[in-house]
């Protein structure tokens, strides 16, 4: 490994730790850690989201810059990234304060307030825990259940879908998991 470079997988791990560090472990990970206390276990959806974010950013970072040794490593399948480039990007992303681990630091004001308010979040969690809705059912059904419960403004189905996705990533509860739909061609 050339000096000043970092394996892509290590960069993803570091990013995932920054994005999700400090939050409770998802339930599936908690269950495994009760049995295998020393096992190093992460939660796939969290790592995938970090990987997607880094991959999107890397397309704007020059990788080889004419370095023959680096180009050779890339051709045999080792994905690496410039450590200084990654550190600068990481600090920039962290400063935005939009990671799930930074929820308490989100700035008030400076844009349209979110409709994913605590009341809606708690209502969705209650519906799932009471067995009235799960990720196997449609978001439209969740939307109707929330409207029927009344007492607060219910956000759009798209906003509810993002909320459910976020709840699955944060808690790891299978009831929040929604399979990606494949589009017809």
PyMOL commands that set and color helices and strands:
alter all, ss='L'
color gray80, all
select helices_A, chain A and resi 8-20+27-35+44-58+68-75+83-95+100-105+118-129+139-149+157-171+174-176
alter helices_A, ss='H'
color red, helices_A
select strands_A, chain A and resi 5-7+80-82
alter strands_A, ss='S'
color yellow, strands_A
deselect
rebuild
show_as cartoon
